[in-house]
Amino acid sequence: MCDHQPRCPGADALDREAAALVAFHPEQGWGLLCNGVVIFEDTGDLLPDGRIVPVHRAPCGSAA
């Protein structure tokens, strides 16, 4: 799918979210990357083969 040079990370790569954004719908909370991954504003992902990557936000620090 990707025609960028250097090529964007594939959908199975750990850094898949570094791929170029090709469609963005902030009003609906999602975007499509050039590697076919759908990213959601809650940080979950939907891979091209239908697998789901659960929400992966960093934990919040505790107040001292």
N, C-alpha and C positions, 0 to 999 in steps of 0.2 A: 504493500500500500504506500509506503513512504518513498518519496522521490528526493528527499532532502539530502544534502551532502554536508557533513557526514550524516549517515543514516540515523534516524531516531531509534531509540531502544524498542525492541519488539514487545509484544503483549505479555510474554512470559518472563521478561527481564525484571530484575528487582527495581530498576529505575524507570519502569514503564511510564510513570507519570511525567517524565522529562520530555516525552514526545511532543511535537508541535500540536497546538490546538487548532482544529479545523472547523469546528462549529461550537458556539457557546450560547447557552440559553439560561442566563442568570435568573430570569424570572421563574424558571422551572427548576433551577438548582442543579443543572448538569451541563457537561460539555463532552465533545467527541474529540479524541486525539487521533493523529494520523495513523497510529498503529491499531486502530479499531477499538481501543478501550474507551468505555464511557466512564467519565469521572463524575462523582456527585459531590455537592458542597459539604456533605457530612463526612467526607473523605473515604467513602466506600467506592468500590470500582465494580464494573461489569465487564468481564473479558469477552472477546469476540466469540469464544466457543460456549458462552453461557455461564461460565463459572463466575462465582461472586467472590470478591475480596472484601471481607468485612471492614467496617469502620476502623481506621487505624490512626486516630488522633493521639498525640503525645499526652501522657497523663498531666493533669494540672498539678502545680506545686502546692504544697500545703502552706497555709499562712502561719507565720511564726508569732 
